[in-house]
Amino acid sequence: MHTMSRPDHVSFYRRMLQIRRFEETVLDLFPRGLFYGTTHTYVGQEANAVGVLAWLREGDIVVSNHRCHGHFLAYGGSMHALAAELMGRSTGICGGRGGSQHIQWRDFYANGILGGTVPLAAGMASTEKLKGGDGMVFSFIGDGTLGEGVVYETLNIAALWALPILFIVENNRYAQSTPTRLNLSGEIPDRFKAFGIPVESIDSTDVVEIHETVEPMLEYVRGRNGPAAFVVHTYRFAPHSKGDDSRDPEEIASYRTKDPLPIQAERLEEATRREVQESVETEVAAAFKQAESDPVADPASLTSPLGTSR
């Protein structure tokens, strides 16, 4: 697991660039029919996962959603294993069975059911509370998730039971293709405040700023004071999944002026920046090349909970 106690400019840039190049490669290769199912990339939102998950401690749990690749890589997962999973290879994270959205590795869990991950995260947080210590759960959700009733039932229980969970809302301003202003009334932070859950908001794509701003929320949760929320107003540059993008190109271009990678790149010496870029390009290419040559998962290896072949 990638663990960091303070900002490291080179590490921050490397991790974000790994996510960006991985996701761009997925989008480039998708038309070739290499991947099973659909995919939802994290292009443009890299600073969120990298800035927040740099505070991970051993044993912390991360619960992600359909847009999970960036979270998984920020957690410290293998690019090769992720690429292999998308391709349905036996070397994938889950043996090629989970695809793009349904993956589990160590204490990382992702599921594509919108809103369904939130009660799961709360259940895990309840276990962490019973165990004692300062272990906690990071629950990543999008603005579209706030339209699901189970989310509010879970916020109520999390607050009542003082569960050690941080809800990270990545407001990329669209629920699939619908602008947030057309499907979400009121203000996002107020939805947490209604349950007495402290919340911090930030409108930034600067990984260092995100990293520093979330720290008080983490201290609150680790202090066993109950849940907290961190709202990041962000933007995705790529389509919701592969090609379903009806947004105004000028709007996308305007947000690209706040691209998190160039912001962080400015903090590095030119030679260091080039070294990171070259090494990441090599790493990503090798991951996909290896995955493509790996054996396809054998459906016969799948067994039921009772151990009988399906």
N, C-alpha and C positions, 0 to 999 in steps of 0.2 A: 504494500500500500504506500502511496506517495504521501508523506507527512511533512509539513513545514510549519515552523513556529513563528516565522517572520517573513516578510516579503523578500524574495530573491529574484531580482529582475531577469536574470538569464533563465532561471527555471520557469518563471511565469511565462516568458515569451516562448520558450521551447514547448511547454505543455499546450499553450493556445495554438501554436503553429501545427503541432501534431494533430490536434482536433480539426483544424481548418483543412489541412491537406488530406486528411483521411476522408472527411465529408465531401470535399470536392472530387476526390477520386471515385467515391461511391456514385455521385451524380454523373460523372463522366462515363463510368462503366455500365450504368444501369441499362442503357439501350441495348447492350450486348446480350442481355438475358442471363447474366451471371448470378443474379440474386433471386431468392425466393420471396414472394410477397411484395409488400411495399416498403418504403423507408421514409423517415422523417429526420432531416439533417439539422445540425446545430450551428450552421454557418452564420456568424454575426453575434452569437450569444456566448462565445467561448469564455469571455471574462467572468461570467456569472459562476459557472461550475469551477473554474480554476481558482478564482478569488475566494469562494466560499469553502470549497473542499480542501484548500491548503491548510485549514484548521483541523482536519481530521486527526483523531487519535486512534490508536490500535483498539479494535473492538467496536468502534462507532459503526452505526448502520446507515446505509444510504438507500432510500427508496425513490426510484425514478419512474418515468412514464414512457409514452410512445417516442418522445424525442430524447432517447437515452444515450446515444453514442458519446456525446460530449461529456456527460456525467460519468460514464464508465471509464473513459480514458483519463479524465481528471482524477478519478479514484485510484488510478494506477493500473488499470487493466491492459491486457496485451492487444496491440493493434492486429497482430496476426490472428489471434483467437477470435476477435470481433469480425474481421474480414471473413474468416472461415465460417463463422456462424451465419453471416448474411448469405453465404454461398451454399449453405446446407452441407458443409463438410464435417466429417467425423472429428476433426481437430478443433471444431468451434467451441465456444464457451460452454454451450449446453449440448455438445455433440451434433450440432447442426439442426436441432429440433425446435429451437425457440425463435430463430430468425432475428429480424431487426428490433422487435419490440419486447420480446419476452426472454430476458436473460437473467441469470443468477451466477454470481461468482463471489466466494467468500461472504462478506457481509454487504454485498450489493445486490439489489433486487429491482427489476424493471418489469412493468406490465402495461399493455396498451389499452386497458379498460379505463376510460376517462373518469376520474374521480374515485375509481375502485381502489387505487393505491393508498388513498388517505386513511381509511380505517385499518388497512393492513399495517401501515406505518405506526398508527396509534397502538395497535396491539403489540407490536414489537417494543414500542416505548414503554408500555405497561410492564413488559417483562424486564426491561432494563431497570425500571424503578424498583421492582421486587428484588432484583439482584443486588441493589445498592451500588456504590461507586459513582462515577461520573459519566458513564457511558450514555450516549444519546442517539437520537435518530434524526437524520436530515431527510426531510420529505419535500421533493421538488414537484411543483405543480405549475400549470400554466393558467393564464387568465381565463381561458375557456372552461377550465375545471370548476370555476366558481359558479357555474350554472347547474351544478349537480347537487341535489339535496343531501346526499350522504356526506358531503363535505361539511355541512353545517351541523349535522348530527355528531360528527366526529370532533369538530371544534368544541362543541358543548361538553362532550365526555372528556376530551383532553384537558380542558380548563378545570372541570370539576375534580378530576383525579390528579391534577398537577403533573401531567406526564412530561417526561424529558424529551421534547420533540421541537425541532425548528422547522417551521413551514416556510419554504422558499418559493415565492410566487414570481415566476418569470413572465412578466407582462410584455409579450412581444407585439401587443396592440391588435392582434387578430386571433379569432377563434376559427381556425381553418382559413376561410376566406371572408369571414364577416368581421368588419371593424369593431373593436371593443365598444366604441361609442354607440353602436347600434344594438348591442346585446347585453350591456352591463350597466345597470343604473347605480347611482351613487359613486362613492370612492372605495377602491379596493381595501385600503387600510381600515376603514370603518367596519368592514365585515368581521375583522378579527377583534377590534375594540369592543364590539357588541357582546363578546363573550369574555371580556376582561383580559384578553391576550395582548400583551405589549407588542407593538409593531414598529419597525423602522423602514423607511422608504428611501430609495435612491434612484435618480435618473442619471445614469452614468454607464459608460462602456470602458472605463478605466479600471483595469484589474486590481491595481494597488488601492484605489479608492474603495472599491467594492470589498476587498479583503479587510481593510481597516474599519469600514463602517459596520460590518456584520459582527465584529468582535464583541461588543457589549451584549448583543442578543445571545451569543454563544455562552458568555459568562453567566448570564441570567439562567439559561437552561441548565448548564452544568452545575449551578449552585442549587439545583433541585427546587427552583421557585415555580416551576410549571412551564408550559409551552410559550414560545415566542414566534413572531413572524417577521420575515424579511422580504420586502417587495422590491424587486428590481425592474425598473421600466427599461425595456430593452427593445431589440428589433432583430428579426431574422432576415437575412439577405436572400436566402433561397426560398423556393415554394414551400407550401405546407408539407407536401410529400415530394413528389417527383416533378410534376409539371402543372399542378393546379394553382396557377397564380394569376389573379385578376387585378392585382394592385397596379397603381399608376407607376410607370417606370421612373418618373421624376421623383416620386416619393421615395422609392428605393434608393435612388442616387443621392438624395439629400441625407438619408441616414448613413450611407456609406462614407460620408465625410467624418463620421464618428466611429469608424472601424476600430475595434479594440486592438488589433495587431500593430498597425502603424503607431498608435499611441504608446504602446509598450516598447516598440522597436526604437523609438527615439531615446530611450533610457540606456541603450546599449551602444558600445563602441562599434564602428562599422565592421571591423574585422570579426568581432564576436558575433555580430548579427549574421554575417555571411556564413560563418562556421555552423551556426545553428540551422540556418536555412538549408545548407547543403546536407548536413547530417540527417535532418528530418525528411528531406526529399528522398534520400537513400533508404531510410527506415520504412517509410510508407510504401515505396515501390516494392521493397523486399517482402513486406507483409502481404500485399495483395498477390504478388507472384507466387509466393509459397502457398497461400491459401488456394489459389486456382489449381495448383498441382496436387493438392491433398485429396485423399479419397472421399468420395461422396458418402454421406451417412447412409447406413443400411437400415431401411425401415424394419427389417426383421429383428433388429436389436432392441426395438422398443417393446417393453413389457408392461403389463398392467400392475397395479399395486399388489396383486396377489401372486405375481410372478408368472402368469400365463401369457402366452403370445397373443397379441391383439389380432 
